[in-house]
Amino acid sequence: MATRKRELVYRDGKPAAVILDIAEYEELLERAEDLDDLRALRRMREHPLRFRSLSDILSECSQDDAGSVVARDARPSNTRVHRPSRSGR
């Protein structure tokens, strides 16, 4: 694929814009997205995730009078979970 030479647009004798091949423009966009991803990864590595033990989480859960953990179901009572059959159909 042959790319066209970039063309500069001048205003008042100064470069104001560039005209370039669409494929080259799309490549520039992809590279910019990659750089954003790398910056985000760098920020995540500066503040690593901290995990909590299951026992710590369970100790914070509400308990009923008998001392057992009260389960909280976020699904409405009429919600059904569809599970495909084992035959793959």
N, C-alpha and C positions, 0 to 999 in steps of 0.2 A: 504494500500500500504506500503510495507516494504521498507525502505530506506537503502542503503548501508552505511557502515561506511566510513567516509572520509579517503582518503589515502594521505599522504604527500610525495612529491618528494624532495629529498635532492640533493644539489650540493655543493661540498666541505664541507660537514658536516653541511650545513645550509639549512633550509626549503626554497625551491624555488618555489613550485607549490602545488596545491591541486587538487586531483581528487575527484569529488563528483557526486552524482546522478543528472541526468538532471532535475528532478522535483525540487530538492533543488536549483539548479543553476537558474532555471526560477523564483523561489520564490525570490531569492536574487535580480534578475534583477527588478522584480516588486516592491520590497521594495525600491530599489535605485531610481526608477522612482517616487514613491510616495514621497520620501524625496526631490527630485528635485521640484516636484509640491508644496510641503509645503514651500520650500525656496522661490520659485517664488511668492507664495501668500503672504508671509511675506514681500517681497520687495514691492509688490503692495500696501499693507496696509501702508507701510511707506510713500508712495507717492500717496495719494488718488487722484482719478479723480476729476477734477474741471469741472463743467458744465457751459455753457454760455447760456444766455437767447436768445430766438429767435429774439427778437428785436435787440440785439447786433449783431447777425450774419447778419440779414437783413440790418442793417445800413452799413455793410462793403461791401455788394453786389454792383456791378456796377449799375448805374441808367442811363436811357436814358434821352433825353432832356425834356420829359414830366414829369419826376420825378418818373416814375413807375419802378419797379424792372425788370431787364432784366433776363429772364429765360435762364438757360444754360442746354441743354440736352446733356448728355454724350453719348447717344446712336447714332449710325449712322442713317441717315434718312431711310435706307432700313431695319432697324431692326424691327421685329415683335415680339410681346409678345404672347406666346401661353397660352391661358386660357382654362382649361378643361371645358367641358360642365357641366351643373348643374346636369345632370343625373348620373354623376360619371363615364362616359365612356370615 
